[in-house]
Amino acid sequence: MTDNQFSFTVLTPTYNRAHTLLRAYESLCNQQFSDFEWLIIDDGSTDNTRELIEQWQEDSPFPIRYVWQRNQHKKTAFNNGVNNAWGRLLVVLDSDDTLTPDALNQMWACWRSIPAEQREGYIAVTGLCARPDGSIVGDKYPEDVMDMTSMDMTFRHSVKGEKFGCMQTEVLKYFPFPENIDGFVPESLVWRAIARKGYLTRFVNQVFRVYHETAGSLSEEGAQTGRKHALGLLLLARDTVVECLPWFRFQPVSFLMAAARYTRFRLHLRARGVKLPGLAQLRGLMPTLLVASMYPVGLLLYLRDKKQH
């Protein structure tokens, strides 16, 4: 069980981001809520990250723990962070983003507003992100407070855009990111698996994070990103058409496009001579028919990628 010494662990996986970490650190210094620790998992940085953290540890108003690992990937750093966290709830703060001053205070209030006997059935409190100019990233939720799985919020209500909040550390331990997959693994694979187990999220229309857009974001699935992260993106497409079929009726077009992306990224892998791992194989008649019906579209997307190369 998690040693809950704190209400929150703020987890920051980082790699050669010493030049942006100050922004995250200052936002934590400005928090109105004090019962938290900052856990930094350094994924093998070669800059002055360690020296910077050691300097802050001397006079920080909150505990800072620094864990170094050899360079592997953010997914491994995340798993390492979950296993080392001492907080009941986990907040994942990227090394170049900031929390609003009342973020932890508001998240804790939202969490405590869930009846105590029901909290074990919740994975998260999730709010909104804003840009530095105050504009909201993506969609707001249809109501100011909503309890449901993240799958229902995504497919039934079509809410899109970057979101942010806190998650139950103990639950996350049962849903680690797969480390046997090389490179990028979409976070959605883990969040979806948790939702399909029935864990609820409390969604609130409150801004918890200031999102600083970074060039080359993985959310921009361009031709270069598609080639580089083909396996991870294929796994996400496969998860949609195989594991998420109960939600097909809410967004059939999204499922058809996922079927096309499955072919697109499989062709990228084939061109590189990469054998498809077992967990990336299709399973069942409906997924197979979906992918087959959208094969021409997937082929066109692949050929477009090749042309843009």
ChimeraX attribute file (.defattr): number of C-alpha atoms within 10 A of each C-alpha:
attribute: neighborCount
match mode: 1-to-1
recipient: residues
	/A:1	6
	/A:2	17
	/A:3	11
	/A:4	15
	/A:5	14
	/A:6	15
	/A:7	18
	/A:8	27
	/A:9	30
	/A:10	24
	/A:11	25
	/A:12	25
	/A:13	25
	/A:14	25
	/A:15	19
	/A:16	16
	/A:17	18
	/A:18	20
	/A:19	13
	/A:20	14
	/A:21	20
	/A:22	18
	/A:23	15
	/A:24	17
	/A:25	19
	/A:26	12
	/A:27	17
	/A:28	26
	/A:29	14
	/A:30	14
	/A:31	17
	/A:32	14
	/A:33	18
	/A:34	17
	/A:35	16
	/A:36	24
	/A:37	23
	/A:38	23
	/A:39	24
	/A:40	24
	/A:41	25
	/A:42	24
	/A:43	21
	/A:44	18
	/A:45	18
	/A:46	13
	/A:47	13
	/A:48	12
	/A:49	21
	/A:50	16
	/A:51	11
	/A:52	14
	/A:53	19
	/A:54	13
	/A:55	11
	/A:56	15
	/A:57	15
	/A:58	10
	/A:59	9
	/A:60	13
	/A:61	13
	/A:62	15
	/A:63	16
	/A:64	18
	/A:65	16
	/A:66	15
	/A:67	16
	/A:68	16
	/A:69	14
	/A:70	10
	/A:71	14
	/A:72	13
	/A:73	19
	/A:74	20
	/A:75	20
	/A:76	20
	/A:77	27
	/A:78	20
	/A:79	19
	/A:80	18
	/A:81	24
	/A:82	24
	/A:83	15
	/A:84	18
	/A:85	25
	/A:86	23
	/A:87	26
	/A:88	19
	/A:89	28
	/A:90	25
	/A:91	23
	/A:92	19
	/A:93	23
	/A:94	18
	/A:95	22
	/A:96	21
	/A:97	20
	/A:98	23
	/A:99	24
	/A:100	19
	/A:101	17
	/A:102	16
	/A:103	22
	/A:104	25
	/A:105	16
	/A:106	19
	/A:107	24
	/A:108	17
	/A:109	11
	/A:110	17
	/A:111	20
	/A:112	11
	/A:113	11
	/A:114	15
	/A:115	9
	/A:116	9
	/A:117	7
	/A:118	9
	/A:119	17
	/A:120	14
	/A:121	14
	/A:122	22
	/A:123	25
	/A:124	27
	/A:125	23
	/A:126	25
	/A:127	25
	/A:128	24
	/A:129	28
	/A:130	21
	/A:131	13
	/A:132	14
	/A:133	7
	/A:134	11
	/A:135	10
	/A:136	18
	/A:137	17
	/A:138	14
	/A:139	15
	/A:140	19
	/A:141	19
	/A:142	14
	/A:143	9
	/A:144	11
	/A:145	14
	/A:146	16
	/A:147	15
	/A:148	15
	/A:149	23
	/A:150	26
	/A:151	22
	/A:152	17
	/A:153	18
	/A:154	15
	/A:155	18
	/A:156	14
	/A:157	13
	/A:158	15
	/A:159	17
	/A:160	14
	/A:161	13
	/A:162	16
	/A:163	21
	/A:164	23
	/A:165	26
	/A:166	25
	/A:167	22
	/A:168	22
	/A:169	26
	/A:170	21
	/A:171	19
	/A:172	19
	/A:173	15
	/A:174	9
	/A:175	14
	/A:176	16
	/A:177	21
	/A:178	13
	/A:179	14
	/A:180	7
	/A:181	14
	/A:182	12
	/A:183	16
	/A:184	17
	/A:185	23
	/A:186	19
	/A:187	12
	/A:188	13
	/A:189	18
	/A:190	15
	/A:191	18
	/A:192	20
	/A:193	17
	/A:194	21
	/A:195	18
	/A:196	15
	/A:197	10
	/A:198	16
	/A:199	20
	/A:200	24
	/A:201	25
	/A:202	21
	/A:203	27
	/A:204	22
	/A:205	17
	/A:206	20
	/A:207	22
	/A:208	26
	/A:209	25
	/A:210	23
	/A:211	22
	/A:212	14
	/A:213	11
	/A:214	8
	/A:215	7
	/A:216	11
	/A:217	10
	/A:218	13
	/A:219	10
	/A:220	11
	/A:221	13
	/A:222	14
	/A:223	16
	/A:224	15
	/A:225	16
	/A:226	21
	/A:227	22
	/A:228	16
	/A:229	20
	/A:230	23
	/A:231	26
	/A:232	21
	/A:233	24
	/A:234	27
	/A:235	21
	/A:236	21
	/A:237	26
	/A:238	25
	/A:239	22
	/A:240	23
	/A:241	27
	/A:242	21
	/A:243	15
	/A:244	16
	/A:245	15
	/A:246	9
	/A:247	17
	/A:248	16
	/A:249	11
	/A:250	16
	/A:251	14
	/A:252	13
	/A:253	11
	/A:254	14
	/A:255	24
	/A:256	21
	/A:257	18
	/A:258	24
	/A:259	28
	/A:260	25
	/A:261	27
	/A:262	29
	/A:263	25
	/A:264	28
	/A:265	26
	/A:266	23
	/A:267	20
	/A:268	22
	/A:269	19
	/A:270	11
	/A:271	10
	/A:272	10
	/A:273	9
	/A:274	12
	/A:275	9
	/A:276	13
	/A:277	10
	/A:278	7
	/A:279	11
	/A:280	17
	/A:281	12
	/A:282	16
	/A:283	13
	/A:284	9
	/A:285	9
	/A:286	13
	/A:287	21
	/A:288	15
	/A:289	12
	/A:290	18
	/A:291	25
	/A:292	14
	/A:293	14
	/A:294	18
	/A:295	18
	/A:296	14
	/A:297	18
	/A:298	24
	/A:299	19
	/A:300	14
	/A:301	19
	/A:302	23
	/A:303	15
	/A:304	13
	/A:305	18
	/A:306	13
	/A:307	9
	/A:308	10
	/A:309	9
